[in-house]
Amino acid sequence: MKEPNYKELVPVLQCEFEEKDGLVTVLYKKEQTKIEKVFFRWMKDKPYRIDLDETGTFIWKKINGVLKVSEIIDITKEHFGDKVEPAEERVVIFMKQMYHTKLIMLYEKVVEKE
């Protein structure tokens, strides 16, 4: 199966997040294993947390269901300059990780007819 061209897809957030001191923490629930269900019942409703750095926070806040990944790459390059290079690779890897952990969904951009 051919891997999709991530740069042409539109990311959409699939979980909650909170922001503190300018950085985002992603909150999500993970399916518990049988062992976790038996021994860690108290954790069943507690969300897992992923703390994003400055770059991750910037990218996360650009995910709005409208911008394509390629557009987010361009905006990130413009904002951070050489600090984020190789920007294309970093943003695509970030999107892949978020997609595979089901924190975002990726869709083809739908062009609305007039």
CORFENNOR-V126359 format. One record per pair of residues at least 4 apart in sequence whose C-alpha atoms are under 6 Angstrom apart, sorted by the first residue. I is the first residue (numbers start at 1). J is the second residue. If there is no record, write none. Layout:
I | J
I | J
This chain:
7 | 69
7 | 70
8 | 68
9 | 68
9 | 69
9 | 106
9 | 107
9 | 108
10 | 65
10 | 67
10 | 68
10 | 106
10 | 107
10 | 108
10 | 109
11 | 63
11 | 65
11 | 105
11 | 106
12 | 65
12 | 104
12 | 105
13 | 104
14 | 103
14 | 104
15 | 28
15 | 103
16 | 27
17 | 25
17 | 26
17 | 27
18 | 24
18 | 25
19 | 23
19 | 24
23 | 57
24 | 52
24 | 57
25 | 50
25 | 51
25 | 52
26 | 49
26 | 50
27 | 47
27 | 48
27 | 49
28 | 47
28 | 48
29 | 47
29 | 48
32 | 36
36 | 40
37 | 41
52 | 56
52 | 57
53 | 57
56 | 60
67 | 71
72 | 76
73 | 88
77 | 81
80 | 84
87 | 91
95 | 99
98 | 103
98 | 104
99 | 103
99 | 104
99 | 105
